[in-house]
Amino acid sequence: MALALLEALNLHVRYGGISAVKGISFAVEENEIVCLIGANGAGKTSTLKALARMIPSSGEIHYRTERIEAVPSHDLIGRGLALVPEGRGIFARLTVAENLAMGAYHRRDATGIADDFERVFALLPRLKERKAQVAGTLSGGEQQMLAIGRALMGRPKLLLLDEPSMGLAPLMVEKVFEVIRAVAAEGMTILLVEQNARLALEVCSRGYVMESGLITLADSSAALLADSRVRAAYLGE
Ligand code: ATP
C-alpha cells in the first residue's frame, strides 16, 4: 500500500458534552478521490473541519510526513491542504477575480499565480466570463465553482470538499461534479463529503460511510453502490 497523504487515527470531536466524531480512523492516499457519506448530523463536516484544524479534536492527524494536530489552519493552506467549506465561504462583496486572488494570498510567485489564474479559468470557463462580477451576485452553482477555484489558486495537494452539491438545482449539481471530475483528472487528491451518496460514489474510487460519529462501512465505491445497506439507507432504494 502506498504511503497515505492523509491519515486520521482515533479522531474525536466534541462540542461541550456532545460527541460528534467518536474515534474514527481513515486514510487518503496520493491521487485518490475518497468520499465520506452519511446522513445529516453524522459528523462529516466536523471531521473535515478537524482535519483542516478549524476546530479542536483529539487523536492523530498525519499529513504528508508530519503530525498536524498543532498546526494552525492558515499554515496548512501553505502546506497544500485546502478546505472548501460547506456554504462556500466566498467574499460576497469582492469580484470573482479578487476572490481567486485571495486563494493565492500566501504565495509570492507572481508568474505561478498568473499561470494558475489561466488554469482555473480553463477549468471553470463560467468564472472567466464573470471575472469582474461581484461574487455575491453569482448563482449558487457558480459560487460553488468559485470556492473550488479559489482553493485551487493555493496549489493544494489535498482538497477537502464539504457538500459541494448542497442547495443546488440538479443541473448545477451535475456541472459542479463535472468540475470535480476535471480537477480529479489533473491528479488532485480529494476527500469529498457528500449527502448525495450516489453522485459521490460515482466520482470516487473508495468511500467511508459515517453514522452517528462512527465509520460503519469502508469499501470501494463499486462495493458500496452494490451494498444492500447503502442502497436502502443512502440510495433511496
Ligand atoms: P450535515 O450533513 O447536516 O452537515 P454532518 O454529517 O456534516 O451533517 P456535523 O455537522 O459534523 O454533521 O454535525 C455532527 C453533530 O455535531 C451534530 O449532532 C451537530 O448538531 C453537532 N454539532 C456540529 N457543530 C456543532 C457546534 N458548533 N456546537 C454543538 N454541536 C455541534
Residues whose N, C-alpha, C, O or C-beta is under 5 A from the ligand:
A	BS01	ATP	Y15 A20 A39 N40 G41 A42 G43 K44 T45 S46 T47
